[in-house]
Amino acid sequence: MENKLSFYARVYEIVKLVPAGRITTYGHIAKCLGTVSSARMVGYAMNVSHSDSKIPAHRVVNRNGILTGKHHFDGINLMQELLESEGVVVKDDKIVDFEKLLWDPMIEL
């Protein structure tokens, strides 16, 4: 269990660095942690992080820019609303200008 918590803590430290108005993906975080095949575990970490307002989980989307984690937020469209409040345009649950807004921790850190 300690390794799982440690992994989640490492995920959260990266997510906290994603600037407002930018997004990253589960896979980019996994790659940055040196665990390329653990994108799904990054998703699990995001799913249980919503009680901590210091973790901007709304800035993490799937590899195609789709808001796959939106069902884990309170409210019907809270993930989209949080992104839009930062200037990110979302249409049909997908980030508009995904490539332009993508924040890659391997490059940015």
C-alpha distances in whole Angstrom, upper triangle without the diagonal:
4,5,5,6,9,10,11,12,14,15,17,19,20,21,23,25,27,30,32,34,32,29,26,24,21,22,24,20,19,22,22,18,19,17,20,19,16,18,17,13,15,17,14,13,17,17,15,17,20,20,20,24,23,21,24,22,25,26,24,26,26,28,31,31,30,28,26,23,26,25,22,25,27,30,32,32,30,29,32,34,31,32,36,36,35,38,36,38,36,38,37,33,34,34,38,38,35,35,37,34,32,30,28,26,27,30,30,28
4,5,5,6,8,10,10,12,14,15,16,19,20,21,23,25,29,30,33,31,28,26,24,21,22,23,20,18,21,20,16,18,17,20,20,17,19,18,14,16,18,15,14,17,18,16,17,20,20,19,23,22,20,23,22,25,26,24,26,26,28,31,31,31,29,27,24,27,27,24,26,28,31,33,33,31,29,32,34,31,32,36,36,34,37,35,38,37,39,38,34,34,34,38,38,34,35,36,34,31,29,27,24,25,29,28,26
4,5,5,6,9,10,10,12,14,15,17,18,20,22,23,27,29,31,29,26,23,22,18,19,20,17,15,17,17,13,14,13,16,16,13,16,16,12,13,16,14,13,16,18,16,17,20,21,20,23,22,20,22,21,24,24,22,24,24,25,29,29,29,27,25,23,26,26,23,25,28,32,33,33,30,28,31,33,31,31,35,35,33,36,34,36,35,37,36,33,33,32,36,36,32,32,34,31,28,26,24,22,22,26,26,23
4,5,5,6,9,10,11,12,14,16,16,18,21,22,25,27,29,27,24,21,19,16,17,18,15,13,17,17,13,15,13,16,15,12,14,13,9,11,13,10,9,13,14,12,14,17,18,18,21,20,17,20,18,21,22,19,21,21,23,26,26,26,24,22,20,23,23,20,22,25,28,29,29,27,25,28,30,28,28,32,32,31,33,31,33,32,34,33,29,29,30,33,33,30,30,32,29,26,25,23,21,22,25,25,23
4,5,5,6,9,10,10,12,14,15,16,19,21,24,26,28,26,23,21,20,17,19,19,16,15,18,17,14,16,15,18,18,14,16,15,11,12,14,11,9,12,14,11,12,15,15,15,18,17,15,18,17,20,21,19,21,22,24,27,26,26,24,23,20,23,23,19,21,23,27,29,28,26,24,27,29,26,27,31,30,29,32,30,33,32,34,33,30,30,30,33,33,30,31,32,29,26,24,23,21,22,25,25,22
4,5,5,6,9,10,11,13,14,15,17,19,23,25,27,25,23,20,20,17,18,18,14,14,16,15,11,14,13,17,17,14,15,16,12,12,15,13,11,14,16,14,14,17,18,16,19,17,15,18,17,21,21,19,22,22,24,27,27,27,25,24,21,24,25,22,23,26,29,31,30,28,25,29,30,27,27,31,31,29,32,31,33,32,35,35,31,30,30,33,33,30,30,31,28,25,23,21,18,20,23,22,20
4,5,5,6,9,10,11,12,14,16,18,21,23,25,23,20,17,16,13,14,15,11,10,13,12,9,11,10,13,13,10,12,12,9,9,12,11,8,12,14,13,13,17,18,16,19,17,15,17,15,19,19,16,18,19,20,24,23,24,22,21,19,22,23,20,21,24,28,29,28,26,23,26,28,25,25,29,29,28,30,28,31,29,32,32,28,27,27,30,30,26,27,28,25,22,20,19,16,17,21,20,18
4,5,5,6,9,10,10,12,15,16,19,21,23,21,18,16,15,12,14,15,11,11,14,13,11,14,12,15,15,11,12,12,8,7,10,9,5,8,11,9,9,13,14,13,15,14,11,14,12,16,16,14,16,17,19,23,22,22,20,19,16,19,19,16,18,21,24,25,25,22,20,23,25,22,22,26,26,25,28,26,28,27,29,29,25,25,25,28,28,25,26,27,24,21,19,18,16,18,21,20,18
4,5,5,6,9,10,11,13,15,18,20,23,21,19,17,17,14,16,16,12,13,15,14,11,14,14,17,18,14,15,15,12,10,13,12,9,11,13,12,10,14,14,12,14,12,11,13,13,17,17,15,18,20,22,25,24,24,22,21,18,21,22,19,19,22,25,27,26,23,21,24,25,22,23,26,26,25,27,26,29,28,31,31,27,27,26,29,29,26,27,27,24,22,19,18,16,18,21,19,17
4,5,5,7,9,10,11,14,17,19,22,19,17,15,15,13,14,13,9,10,12,10,8,11,12,14,16,13,13,15,12,10,13,13,10,12,15,14,12,16,17,15,16,14,12,14,14,17,16,15,17,19,20,23,22,23,22,21,19,22,23,20,21,24,27,28,27,25,22,25,26,23,23,26,26,24,27,25,28,28,31,31,27,26,25,28,28,24,24,25,23,20,17,16,13,14,17,16,14
4,5,5,6,9,10,11,15,17,19,17,14,12,11,9,11,11,7,8,11,9,8,11,11,13,14,11,10,12,9,7,10,10,7,8,12,12,10,13,15,13,15,13,10,11,10,14,13,11,14,15,16,20,19,19,18,17,15,18,20,17,18,21,24,25,24,21,18,21,23,20,19,23,23,22,24,22,25,24,27,27,23,23,21,25,24,21,21,23,20,17,15,14,11,13,16,15,14
4,5,5,6,9,10,13,15,18,16,14,13,13,12,14,13,10,12,14,12,11,15,15,16,18,14,13,14,12,9,11,12,8,8,11,11,8,11,12,10,11,9,6,9,9,12,12,11,14,16,18,21,19,20,18,18,15,17,19,16,16,19,22,24,22,19,17,20,21,18,18,22,21,19,22,21,24,23,27,27,23,23,21,25,25,22,22,23,20,17,15,15,12,15,18,16,14
4,6,5,7,10,13,15,18,16,15,13,14,14,15,14,10,12,14,11,11,14,15,17,19,16,16,17,15,12,14,15,11,12,15,15,12,14,15,12,13,10,8,10,11,15,13,13,16,19,20,23,21,22,21,21,19,21,23,20,20,22,25,27,25,22,20,22,23,19,19,23,22,20,23,22,25,25,28,29,26,25,23,26,25,22,23,23,20,18,14,14,11,14,16,14,12
4,5,5,7,11,13,16,13,12,10,11,11,12,10,7,10,11,9,9,13,14,15,17,15,13,16,14,11,13,15,12,12,15,16,13,15,17,14,15,12,9,10,11,13,11,11,14,16,17,20,18,20,19,19,17,20,22,20,20,23,25,26,24,22,19,21,22,19,18,21,21,19,21,20,23,23,26,27,23,22,20,23,22,19,19,19,16,14,11,10,7,10,12,11,9
4,5,5,9,11,13,11,9,8,10,10,12,11,8,11,13,11,12,15,16,16,18,15,13,15,14,10,12,13,11,9,13,13,10,12,14,12,12,10,7,6,7,10,8,8,11,14,15,18,16,17,15,16,14,16,19,16,16,19,22,23,20,18,15,17,18,15,14,18,18,15,18,17,20,20,23,24,20,19,17,20,20,17,18,18,15,13,10,11,9,13,14,12,12
4,6,8,10,13,12,11,11,13,14,16,14,11,15,16,14,14,18,19,20,21,19,17,19,17,14,15,16,13,12,15,15,11,13,14,11,10,7,6,6,8,11,10,11,14,17,19,21,19,20,18,19,17,18,21,18,17,20,22,24,21,18,16,18,18,15,15,18,17,15,18,17,21,21,25,26,22,22,20,22,22,19,20,20,16,15,12,13,11,15,16,13,12
4,6,9,12,10,11,10,13,14,16,13,11,15,15,13,14,17,19,19,22,19,18,20,19,15,17,19,16,14,18,18,15,16,18,15,14,11,9,9,11,13,10,11,15,18,19,21,18,20,19,21,19,20,23,21,20,23,25,26,23,21,18,19,20,16,15,18,18,15,17,17,20,21,25,26,23,22,19,21,20,18,18,17,14,13,10,11,8,12,13,9,9
4,7,9,7,7,7,11,12,14,12,10,14,15,13,15,18,19,19,21,19,17,19,18,15,16,18,16,14,17,18,15,16,18,15,14,12,10,8,10,10,7,9,12,15,16,18,15,17,16,18,16,18,21,19,18,21,23,23,21,18,15,16,17,14,12,15,15,12,14,13,17,18,21,23,20,18,15,18,17,14,15,14,11,10,7,9,8,12,12,9,10
4,6,6,8,10,13,16,17,15,14,18,19,16,18,21,23,22,25,23,20,22,22,18,19,21,19,16,20,21,17,18,20,17,15,13,11,9,12,12,9,11,14,17,18,19,16,18,17,20,19,19,22,21,20,22,23,24,21,18,16,16,16,13,11,14,13,10,12,12,15,17,21,23,20,19,15,17,16,14,15,13,10,10,8,11,11,14,14,10,12
4,6,8,11,14,17,19,17,16,20,21,19,21,24,25,25,27,25,22,23,23,19,19,22,20,17,19,21,17,17,19,17,14,12,12,9,11,10,8,11,14,17,19,19,16,17,16,19,18,17,21,20,18,20,21,21,18,15,13,13,13,10,8,10,9,6,9,9,13,15,18,21,18,17,14,15,15,14,16,14,10,11,10,14,14,18,17,14,16
4,7,11,14,17,19,17,17,21,22,20,23,25,26,25,27,25,22,24,24,20,20,23,21,18,20,22,19,18,21,19,16,16,14,11,13,11,8,11,13,16,17,17,14,15,15,18,17,17,21,20,18,20,21,21,17,15,13,12,12,10,7,8,8,5,6,6,9,12,15,18,16,14,11,12,11,11,13,11,7,10,10,13,15,18,17,15,17
4,7,11,14,15,13,14,17,18,17,19,22,22,21,23,22,19,21,21,18,18,21,19,16,19,21,19,18,21,19,17,16,14,11,12,10,7,9,11,14,14,14,11,14,13,16,16,16,20,20,19,21,22,22,18,17,13,13,14,12,9,11,12,8,9,7,11,12,16,18,16,14,10,11,10,9,10,9,5,6,6,10,11,15,14,12,14
4,7,10,12,10,11,14,15,15,17,20,20,18,20,18,15,17,18,14,14,17,16,13,16,19,16,16,20,18,17,16,13,10,10,8,5,6,7,10,11,11,8,11,11,13,13,14,18,17,16,20,20,20,17,15,12,12,14,12,9,12,13,11,11,9,11,12,15,17,14,12,9,11,11,8,9,10,6,5,6,9,10,14,14,12,15
4,7,8,7,8,11,12,11,14,16,16,14,16,15,12,14,15,12,12,15,14,12,15,18,16,17,20,19,18,16,13,11,10,10,6,5,6,8,8,10,9,11,11,13,13,15,18,17,17,21,22,22,19,18,14,14,17,15,12,15,17,14,15,12,15,14,17,18,15,13,11,13,13,9,10,11,8,5,5,6,8,11,12,11,13
4,5,5,6,9,10,11,13,15,14,12,13,12,8,11,12,9,9,13,13,11,14,16,15,17,20,19,19,18,14,13,10,11,8,5,5,5,6,9,8,10,10,11,11,14,16,16,17,21,22,21,19,18,14,15,18,16,14,17,19,17,18,15,16,15,17,18,15,13,12,14,14,10,11,13,11,8,8,8,10,12,14,14,15
4,6,5,6,9,10,11,13,11,10,10,8,5,7,8,6,6,10,10,9,11,14,14,16,19,18,19,18,14,13,10,12,10,6,7,6,7,11,10,11,11,10,10,14,16,15,17,20,22,22,20,19,15,17,20,18,16,20,22,20,21,18,19,18,20,20,16,15,15,18,18,14,15,17,15,12,11,11,11,13,15,16,16
4,5,5,6,9,10,11,9,7,8,7,5,8,10,8,9,12,13,12,15,17,17,19,23,22,22,21,17,16,14,15,13,10,9,8,7,11,11,13,14,13,14,17,19,19,20,24,26,25,23,22,19,20,23,21,19,23,24,22,23,20,21,20,22,22,18,17,16,19,18,14,14,17,15,12,12,10,11,11,14,15,16
4,5,5,6,9,10,10,8,11,10,8,11,12,10,11,15,14,14,17,19,18,20,23,22,22,20,17,15,14,15,12,10,10,10,8,12,12,14,15,15,16,19,21,20,21,25,27,26,24,23,19,20,23,21,19,22,23,21,22,19,21,20,22,23,20,17,16,18,17,14,13,15,13,10,9,6,7,8,10,11,12
4,5,5,6,9,9,8,11,9,7,11,10,7,10,13,11,11,15,16,15,17,20,19,19,17,14,13,12,14,12,9,11,11,11,14,14,16,16,16,15,18,20,19,20,24,26,26,24,22,19,20,23,20,18,22,23,21,22,20,22,21,24,24,21,19,18,21,20,16,16,17,15,12,10,8,7,8,11,12,11
4,5,5,6,5,5,7,6,5,9,8,7,10,12,11,12,15,17,16,19,22,20,22,20,16,17,15,17,15,12,13,12,12,16,16,17,17,16,16,20,21,20,22,25,28,27,26,25,21,23,26,23,22,25,26,24,26,23,25,24,26,26,22,21,20,23,22,19,18,20,18,15,13,11,10,10,14,15,14
4,5,5,6,4,8,8,8,12,12,10,13,16,15,16,19,20,20,22,25,24,24,22,19,19,17,19,17,14,15,14,12,16,17,19,20,19,19,22,24,23,25,28,31,30,28,27,24,25,28,25,23,27,28,25,27,24,26,25,27,27,24,22,21,23,22,19,17,19,18,14,13,10,9,8,11,13,13
4,5,7,8,11,11,11,14,13,11,14,17,15,16,19,20,19,22,24,22,23,20,17,17,17,19,16,14,15,15,14,18,18,20,21,20,20,23,25,24,25,28,31,31,29,27,23,25,27,25,23,26,27,24,26,23,26,26,28,29,25,23,22,24,22,19,18,19,18,14,12,9,6,6,9,10,9
4,5,8,10,9,10,13,12,10,14,15,13,15,18,19,18,21,23,21,22,20,17,18,17,19,17,15,17,17,16,20,20,22,22,21,20,23,25,23,25,28,31,31,29,28,24,26,29,26,24,28,29,26,28,26,28,28,30,30,27,25,24,27,25,22,21,23,21,17,15,12,9,9,13,14,12
4,6,9,9,11,14,13,12,16,17,16,18,21,21,21,24,26,25,26,24,21,21,20,23,20,18,19,18,17,21,22,23,24,23,22,26,28,26,28,31,34,34,32,31,27,29,31,29,27,31,32,29,31,28,30,30,32,32,29,27,26,28,27,23,22,24,23,19,17,14,12,10,14,16,14
4,6,6,8,11,10,10,13,14,14,16,19,20,20,23,25,24,26,24,21,21,19,22,20,17,18,16,16,20,21,22,22,21,20,24,25,24,26,29,32,32,31,29,26,28,31,28,27,30,32,29,31,28,30,29,31,30,27,26,25,28,27,23,22,25,23,20,18,15,14,13,16,18,17
4,6,7,10,10,10,13,15,15,16,19,21,21,24,26,25,27,25,21,21,19,21,19,16,16,14,13,17,18,20,20,19,19,23,24,23,26,29,31,31,30,29,25,27,30,28,26,29,31,28,29,27,28,27,28,28,25,23,23,25,24,21,20,22,21,18,17,14,13,12,15,17,17
4,6,8,9,10,12,13,14,16,18,20,20,23,26,26,27,26,22,22,20,22,20,17,16,14,13,17,18,19,20,18,18,22,23,22,25,28,31,30,29,28,25,27,30,28,27,30,32,30,31,28,29,27,29,28,25,23,23,26,26,22,22,24,23,20,19,17,16,16,19,21,20
4,5,5,6,9,10,11,13,14,16,17,20,22,22,24,23,19,20,17,19,18,14,15,13,13,17,18,18,18,16,16,20,21,19,22,25,28,28,27,26,23,25,28,26,24,28,30,28,29,26,28,26,28,27,23,22,23,26,26,22,22,24,23,19,18,16,15,16,19,20,20
4,5,5,6,9,10,11,13,15,15,18,21,21,22,21,17,17,14,16,15,11,11,9,10,13,14,14,15,13,13,16,18,17,19,23,25,24,23,23,19,21,24,22,21,24,26,25,26,23,24,22,24,23,20,19,19,22,22,18,19,21,19,16,16,14,14,15,18,19,19
4,5,5,6,9,10,11,13,14,17,20,20,22,21,18,18,14,16,16,12,12,10,11,14,15,15,14,12,11,15,16,15,17,21,23,23,22,22,19,21,24,23,22,25,27,26,27,24,25,23,24,23,19,19,20,23,24,20,21,24,22,19,19,17,17,18,21,22,22
4,5,5,6,9,10,11,12,15,18,18,20,20,16,17,14,16,16,13,13,13,14,18,18,17,16,14,13,16,17,15,18,21,24,24,23,22,19,22,25,23,22,26,27,26,28,25,27,25,26,25,22,21,22,25,26,22,23,25,23,20,19,18,17,18,22,22,21
4,5,5,6,9,10,11,13,16,16,17,17,13,13,11,13,13,9,11,11,12,16,15,15,14,13,11,15,16,14,16,19,22,22,21,20,17,19,22,20,19,23,24,23,24,22,24,22,24,23,20,19,19,23,23,19,20,22,20,17,16,15,14,16,19,19,18
4,5,5,6,9,10,12,15,15,17,17,13,13,10,11,12,9,9,9,12,14,14,13,11,9,8,11,12,11,13,17,19,19,18,17,14,17,20,18,18,21,22,22,23,20,22,20,21,20,17,17,17,21,22,18,20,22,19,17,17,16,16,18,21,21,21
4,5,5,7,9,11,14,15,17,17,14,14,11,13,15,12,12,13,15,18,17,16,14,12,9,13,13,10,13,16,19,20,19,18,16,19,21,20,20,23,25,24,26,23,25,23,24,23,19,20,21,24,26,22,24,26,23,21,20,20,19,21,24,24,23
4,5,6,6,10,12,12,14,14,11,12,9,12,13,11,13,14,16,19,18,17,15,14,11,14,14,11,13,16,20,21,20,18,16,19,21,19,19,23,23,22,25,23,25,23,25,24,21,21,21,25,26,22,24,25,22,20,19,18,17,19,22,21,20
4,5,5,7,10,10,12,12,9,9,6,9,10,8,10,12,15,17,15,15,12,11,8,10,11,9,10,14,16,17,16,14,12,15,17,15,15,19,20,19,21,19,21,19,22,21,17,18,18,22,23,19,21,23,19,17,17,17,16,19,21,20,20
4,6,7,10,11,13,14,11,12,8,10,12,11,12,13,16,18,17,15,12,10,7,9,9,6,8,11,14,15,15,14,12,15,17,16,17,20,21,21,23,21,22,20,22,21,17,18,19,23,24,21,24,25,22,20,20,20,20,23,25,24,24
4,6,7,9,12,13,11,12,10,12,15,13,15,16,20,22,20,19,16,14,11,12,12,8,10,12,16,17,18,15,14,18,19,17,19,22,22,22,25,23,25,23,25,24,21,22,22,26,27,24,27,28,24,23,22,22,21,24,27,25,25
4,6,6,8,9,7,9,7,10,12,12,14,16,20,22,20,19,16,15,11,13,13,9,10,12,16,18,17,14,13,17,18,15,17,20,20,19,22,21,23,22,24,24,20,21,21,25,26,23,25,26,22,21,20,20,19,22,24,23,22
4,5,7,9,7,8,7,9,12,12,14,17,20,22,19,18,15,14,11,11,11,8,7,9,12,14,14,11,10,14,15,13,15,18,17,18,21,20,21,20,23,22,19,20,20,24,25,23,25,26,22,21,21,22,21,24,26,24,24
4,6,9,9,11,10,12,15,16,18,21,24,26,23,22,18,18,14,14,14,11,10,10,14,17,17,14,14,17,17,15,17,20,19,20,23,22,25,23,26,26,22,24,24,27,29,26,29,29,25,25,23,25,24,27,29,27,26
4,5,6,9,9,12,14,15,18,21,24,26,23,22,19,19,16,16,16,13,12,13,16,19,18,15,14,18,17,15,17,20,19,19,22,22,24,24,27,27,23,24,23,27,28,26,28,28,24,23,21,23,21,24,26,24,23
4,5,7,9,11,12,14,17,21,24,25,22,22,18,19,16,15,17,14,12,12,15,18,17,13,13,16,15,12,14,17,15,15,19,19,22,21,25,25,22,23,22,25,26,24,26,26,22,22,20,22,21,24,26,23,22
4,6,9,11,12,14,17,21,23,25,22,22,19,20,17,17,19,16,14,16,18,21,19,16,15,18,17,13,15,18,16,15,19,19,22,22,26,27,23,24,22,25,25,23,25,25,21,20,18,20,18,22,23,20,19
4,6,9,9,10,14,17,20,22,19,19,16,17,14,15,17,14,13,15,18,19,18,15,13,16,16,12,13,17,16,15,18,18,20,20,24,24,21,21,19,23,23,21,22,22,19,18,16,17,16,19,21,18,17
4,5,6,8,11,15,17,19,16,16,13,15,12,13,15,13,11,14,16,17,15,12,10,12,13,9,10,13,13,11,15,14,17,17,20,21,17,17,16,19,19,17,19,19,15,15,13,15,15,18,19,17,17
4,5,6,9,12,15,16,14,13,11,11,9,10,12,10,9,12,15,16,14,11,8,11,13,10,10,14,14,13,16,14,17,16,19,19,15,16,15,18,19,16,19,19,15,14,14,15,15,18,20,18,18
4,6,8,11,14,15,12,11,8,10,8,8,11,10,8,11,13,13,11,8,5,8,9,7,7,10,11,11,13,11,13,12,15,16,12,12,12,15,16,14,17,17,14,13,13,16,16,20,21,19,20
4,7,10,12,13,10,11,9,11,10,11,14,13,12,15,17,17,14,12,8,10,11,9,7,11,12,10,12,10,12,12,15,16,13,12,10,13,14,12,14,14,10,10,10,12,13,16,17,15,17
4,7,9,11,9,9,8,9,8,10,13,12,12,16,17,17,15,13,10,11,14,12,10,14,15,14,15,12,14,13,16,16,13,12,11,14,15,12,13,15,11,10,10,11,12,15,16,15,16
4,7,8,6,6,5,6,7,9,12,12,13,17,18,17,14,14,10,11,14,13,11,14,16,15,16,12,13,12,14,14,10,9,9,12,13,10,12,14,12,10,11,12,14,16,18,17,19
4,5,5,6,7,6,8,11,13,14,15,19,20,19,17,17,13,14,17,17,14,17,20,19,19,15,16,14,15,14,11,10,10,13,14,11,12,15,13,11,13,13,15,17,18,19,20
4,6,7,10,10,12,15,17,18,19,23,24,22,20,20,16,17,20,19,17,19,22,20,20,16,17,15,16,16,13,11,11,13,13,10,10,14,13,10,12,12,14,15,17,18,19
4,6,9,10,13,14,17,18,20,23,23,21,19,20,16,15,19,19,16,18,21,20,19,15,15,13,13,13,11,8,8,11,11,8,9,13,12,11,13,14,17,18,19,20,22
4,7,9,11,12,15,17,17,20,20,18,16,16,13,12,15,15,12,14,17,16,15,11,11,9,11,11,8,5,5,8,9,6,9,11,10,9,12,13,16,18,18,19,21
4,6,9,9,12,14,15,18,18,15,13,14,11,10,14,14,12,14,17,17,16,13,12,9,9,9,6,4,6,10,12,9,12,15,13,12,15,16,19,21,22,22,24
4,6,6,9,10,11,14,14,12,10,11,8,8,11,12,10,12,15,15,16,12,12,9,10,9,5,6,8,11,14,11,15,16,14,14,16,17,19,22,23,22,24
4,6,7,9,11,14,15,13,12,13,10,11,14,15,14,16,19,19,19,16,16,13,13,12,8,9,11,15,17,14,17,19,17,16,17,19,20,22,24,24,25
4,6,6,8,11,12,12,11,11,8,10,13,13,13,16,17,18,19,16,17,14,15,14,10,12,13,17,19,16,19,21,18,17,18,19,20,22,24,23,24
4,5,6,9,9,8,7,7,5,8,10,11,11,13,15,16,17,15,15,12,13,12,9,11,13,16,19,17,20,21,18,18,19,21,22,25,26,25,26
4,6,8,8,8,8,9,9,11,13,14,15,17,18,20,21,19,18,15,16,14,11,14,16,20,22,20,23,25,22,22,23,24,25,28,29,28,29
4,7,9,10,10,9,9,12,14,13,15,17,18,19,21,19,20,17,19,17,14,16,18,21,24,21,24,25,22,22,22,23,23,26,28,27,28
4,6,8,8,6,6,10,11,10,12,15,15,17,19,17,18,16,18,17,14,16,17,20,23,21,24,25,21,21,22,23,24,27,29,27,27
4,7,8,6,9,11,11,11,14,16,16,18,20,19,20,18,20,19,16,19,20,23,25,24,27,28,24,24,25,27,27,30,32,30,31
4,6,5,9,10,10,11,14,15,15,18,20,19,19,16,18,17,15,18,19,22,25,24,27,28,25,25,26,28,29,32,33,32,33
4,6,8,9,10,12,14,14,16,18,19,18,17,14,15,13,12,15,17,20,23,22,26,26,24,24,26,28,29,32,33,32,33
4,6,5,6,9,10,10,12,15,15,14,13,11,12,11,9,12,14,16,19,19,22,23,20,21,22,25,26,30,30,29,30
4,5,5,6,9,10,10,13,14,13,14,12,14,14,12,14,14,17,20,19,22,22,19,20,21,24,24,28,29,27,28
4,5,5,6,9,10,11,13,11,12,10,13,13,10,11,11,15,17,16,19,19,16,17,17,20,21,24,25,23,25
4,5,5,6,9,10,11,9,9,7,9,10,8,9,9,12,15,14,17,18,15,16,18,20,22,25,26,24,26
4,5,5,6,9,10,9,10,9,12,13,11,13,12,14,17,16,20,19,16,18,19,22,24,27,27,25,27
4,5,5,7,9,9,11,11,14,15,13,14,12,15,17,16,19,18,15,16,17,20,21,25,25,22,24
4,5,5,7,5,7,8,11,13,11,11,9,11,13,12,15,15,11,13,14,17,19,22,22,20,22
4,5,5,5,6,7,10,13,12,12,10,11,13,13,17,15,13,15,17,20,22,25,25,23,25
4,6,7,9,11,14,17,15,15,13,14,16,16,19,18,15,17,18,21,22,26,25,23,25
4,6,9,11,15,18,16,15,12,13,14,14,17,15,11,14,14,18,19,23,22,19,21
4,6,9,13,16,15,14,11,11,11,13,15,13,10,14,15,19,20,24,22,20,23
4,6,10,13,12,10,7,8,9,9,12,11,8,11,13,16,19,22,21,19,22
4,7,10,10,8,6,5,8,9,13,12,10,13,15,19,21,24,23,22,25
4,7,6,5,5,6,9,9,13,13,12,14,16,19,22,25,24,23,26
4,5,5,7,7,10,11,15,15,14,16,19,22,25,27,27,26,29
4,5,8,10,13,13,17,18,17,18,21,23,26,29,29,28,31
4,7,9,13,12,15,17,15,16,19,21,23,26,26,26,28
4,6,9,8,12,13,12,13,16,18,21,23,23,23,26
4,6,5,9,10,9,10,13,15,18,21,21,20,23
4,5,9,9,9,11,14,17,20,22,21,21,24
4,6,5,6,9,12,15,18,20,19,19,22
4,5,5,6,10,12,15,17,16,16,20
4,6,5,9,10,14,15,14,15,18
4,6,9,11,14,16,14,14,18
4,6,10,13,15,14,13,16
4,6,10,12,11,11,14
4,6,9,8,7,10
4,5,6,6,8
4,5,5,5
4,6,6
4,6
4
